[in-house]
Amino acid sequence: MNSLVFIKGVIVPTTKPELDDQGQLTAETSGAILNPADKNAIEAALQLADGQNGTVTVASYGSADATEKALRAALALGATKAVTVNSDLLKAGADNNSAVGVILAEAAKKLGDFDVIFTGDQALDMPQGYVSASIANSLGLPYFDDVNALNVDGDQLSYVTLWEKGELTGKVQTPAVISVTEDINKPRLPSFKTKMVAKRAEIEAVTVDSITVIDQAVWDQLNSEAPTSRLAFIPEQKKQAVIYKLADDDQAVNKLVDQLQTQGIL
Amino acid sequence: MTKQPIYLVLLADPKFEDKNLNLIHFAQDNFDGNDLNAVVIAPSDQGIEEKYGTAGLKEIDILAYAQFSKINLAQTTNALSEYFAGQAHSLILFANDKGATSIAKRVAAELKENFIMQVNQLTVTTDSIVAQKKAEEATMLQQVTLASDANAVMTCDMTGVNEQVVTGSAAKVAVKAVDNPAQADQVDYSALPLKKNDLETAKIVVSGGRGMQGPEGFELLQQLADKLHGSLGASRVAVNAGWVDKSTMVGQTGKVVAPDVYIAVGISGALQHTVGMDQSKCIIAINTDPAAPIFKLADYGIIGDGETVVKQLLSELSAPVPS
């Protein structure tokens, strides 16, 4: 099977984080890494390609540095081809943009036909899990999210998604968009050799300069409503234990249970 | 005030527990002065008005069709998207369980609206809506600012929000039958058997030490763990005494766990034990000795005899309904 995996170079603190005036991590205290769940998405794609002459194309959209880091890490894991997505259609200054999925859908269309488009279930830095839903919807493809197991079943794929106290199971009709969790598999490790090859490999580019997958007016509306976002530190809360004394209070256990249930702990 | 009404989506699937009342409470806490509407989606309209009619909502629309189940992600998305396409709205709020989250993002994608997941606080001013959520592996907060007339679909992090809604006068209730729901998803759901002693991945660990005084004490702890869908743990003292299997040992020479809730019963809290559990999100200590070091780590505690407290806990806690 041939897969396309959309990956992200997430920006995470490398040391004690500091924020600039815009509420963004400063360059000195942060760096880009390949999003952990995206490694599982790449692994899932590699497993579908193995032994079947399948291909695994990885593509990423974001700042030049973060994108290149993510793509080279993916090549070192065994991806067949790496592509940077370029586009200046997104509203400038917006962040946490729900329109990104539409850009990626457009890129996928330009990159050709795939049996599966994979993503990780969510990004480590700004967890949303939305991009995959938007890609599927924009391309009119079936969508399977937070998949915990994917098995080849004859010429079909079957999947398992874990819920709080049970599991959903079903068959995947390809082509489809699938987002995977970090529990789906154990990503292979890059070797020294694959890292060296990845370092020199050519990265291709695709440019999205117009939107065709959804209606232009709908796109304009979505893009213009994109929010801005900033980070903030969590105000420090001193741990204040709530202790009940059974000897003095025969309702102690009762009160504890009430407290735990009110706080959503039990 | 938002320019258009705020809607809560209440998925009323009788086969699952839901957090619909918690979601109403969350919205009431966050939108003082805004009217709140709800759309309830359910297999039938029976009992819905009784449950939500005076829960402080202004208008309730009930989308009813016999096939409804939240496992039908695409079908439910279809019914909700059609409803909202013809209904002026500002924010659409969902609960944050797996099913609700999956449906929420599909609805956002279908409506082509902003999506924000796990919002824990919302602030509406005349010209903006600020949604706050956790980011960077929950070590920081992210504040997302939307224009006050923007549309957005959100799931709400209801940690610490109970079902105690502020009741109000009777809502205007309308039943909107869904005559031709989309085809049901080709999907099966099966409840998972309770996992015994999967210590490292358990969300709740009930752990005992010297204070349990023998294997009988650990049988009580096992009952408590079962009731909470959790797993049994132990300190080295209890394992060495032969009261409980070695596989349950937590600490330096045992397993390292970091569950959401760690209940330490009759454990003094020596460093050899606490290195194996001090990263737990919420620690509840039960011990006769108020000076026991475990209380320094605890979020909640009871000073008292382990066996007595556990017996009371067992009768106090209603068993979670398996779904």
Chai-1 contact restraints between the chains, C-beta under 6 A:
chainA,res_idxA,chainB,res_idxB,connection_type,confidence,min_distance_angstrom,max_distance_angstrom,comment,restraint_id
A,N96,B,V144,contact,1.0,0.0,6.0,A-B,restraint_1
A,S98,B,N114,contact,1.0,0.0,6.0,A-B,restraint_2
A,S98,B,F115,contact,1.0,0.0,6.0,A-B,restraint_3
A,D125,B,E136,contact,1.0,0.0,6.0,A-B,restraint_4
A,M126,B,A135,contact,1.0,0.0,6.0,A-B,restraint_5
A,Q128,B,M117,contact,1.0,0.0,6.0,A-B,restraint_6
A,Y130,B,K105,contact,1.0,0.0,6.0,A-B,restraint_7
A,Y130,B,F115,contact,1.0,0.0,6.0,A-B,restraint_8
A,A133,B,K105,contact,1.0,0.0,6.0,A-B,restraint_9
A,A133,B,R106,contact,1.0,0.0,6.0,A-B,restraint_10
A,A133,B,A109,contact,1.0,0.0,6.0,A-B,restraint_11
A,S134,B,A109,contact,1.0,0.0,6.0,A-B,restraint_12
A,N137,B,A109,contact,1.0,0.0,6.0,A-B,restraint_13
A,N137,B,E110,contact,1.0,0.0,6.0,A-B,restraint_14
A,D145,B,S102,contact,1.0,0.0,6.0,A-B,restraint_15
A,W163,B,K98,contact,1.0,0.0,6.0,A-B,restraint_16
A,K165,B,A191,contact,1.0,0.0,6.0,A-B,restraint_17
A,K165,B,S323,contact,1.0,0.0,6.0,A-B,restraint_18
A,G166,B,Y189,contact,1.0,0.0,6.0,A-B,restraint_19
A,G166,B,S190,contact,1.0,0.0,6.0,A-B,restraint_20
A,G166,B,A191,contact,1.0,0.0,6.0,A-B,restraint_21
A,G166,B,L192,contact,1.0,0.0,6.0,A-B,restraint_22
A,L168,B,I71,contact,1.0,0.0,6.0,A-B,restraint_23
A,L168,B,V187,contact,1.0,0.0,6.0,A-B,restraint_24
A,L168,B,Y189,contact,1.0,0.0,6.0,A-B,restraint_25
A,T169,B,D188,contact,1.0,0.0,6.0,A-B,restraint_26
A,G170,B,Q186,contact,1.0,0.0,6.0,A-B,restraint_27
A,G170,B,V187,contact,1.0,0.0,6.0,A-B,restraint_28
A,V218,B,K112,contact,1.0,0.0,6.0,A-B,restraint_29
A,L222,B,K112,contact,1.0,0.0,6.0,A-B,restraint_30
A,E225,B,A150,contact,1.0,0.0,6.0,A-B,restraint_31
A,P227,B,V144,contact,1.0,0.0,6.0,A-B,restraint_32
A,P227,B,T145,contact,1.0,0.0,6.0,A-B,restraint_33
A,P227,B,L146,contact,1.0,0.0,6.0,A-B,restraint_34
A,T228,B,T145,contact,1.0,0.0,6.0,A-B,restraint_35
A,S229,B,Q142,contact,1.0,0.0,6.0,A-B,restraint_36
A,S229,B,V144,contact,1.0,0.0,6.0,A-B,restraint_37
A,R230,B,Q143,contact,1.0,0.0,6.0,A-B,restraint_38
A,L231,B,M140,contact,1.0,0.0,6.0,A-B,restraint_39
A,L231,B,Q142,contact,1.0,0.0,6.0,A-B,restraint_40
A,A232,B,L141,contact,1.0,0.0,6.0,A-B,restraint_41
A,I234,B,L141,contact,1.0,0.0,6.0,A-B,restraint_42
A,A241,B,A298,contact,1.0,0.0,6.0,A-B,restraint_43
A,A241,B,D299,contact,1.0,0.0,6.0,A-B,restraint_44
A,A241,B,G301,contact,1.0,0.0,6.0,A-B,restraint_45
A,V242,B,Y300,contact,1.0,0.0,6.0,A-B,restraint_46
A,I243,B,G301,contact,1.0,0.0,6.0,A-B,restraint_47
A,Y244,B,I302,contact,1.0,0.0,6.0,A-B,restraint_48
A,K245,B,I303,contact,1.0,0.0,6.0,A-B,restraint_49
A,L246,B,I302,contact,1.0,0.0,6.0,A-B,restraint_50
A,L246,B,G304,contact,1.0,0.0,6.0,A-B,restraint_51
A,A252,B,I302,contact,1.0,0.0,6.0,A-B,restraint_52
A,V253,B,V309,contact,1.0,0.0,6.0,A-B,restraint_53
A,V253,B,Q312,contact,1.0,0.0,6.0,A-B,restraint_54
A,V253,B,L313,contact,1.0,0.0,6.0,A-B,restraint_55
A,V253,B,E316,contact,1.0,0.0,6.0,A-B,restraint_56
A,L256,B,I302,contact,1.0,0.0,6.0,A-B,restraint_57
A,V257,B,E316,contact,1.0,0.0,6.0,A-B,restraint_58
A,T262,B,N162,contact,1.0,0.0,6.0,A-B,restraint_59
A,Q263,B,G160,contact,1.0,0.0,6.0,A-B,restraint_60
A,G264,B,T159,contact,1.0,0.0,6.0,A-B,restraint_61
A,G264,B,G160,contact,1.0,0.0,6.0,A-B,restraint_62
A,I265,B,V261,contact,1.0,0.0,6.0,A-B,restraint_63
A,I265,B,C282,contact,1.0,0.0,6.0,A-B,restraint_64
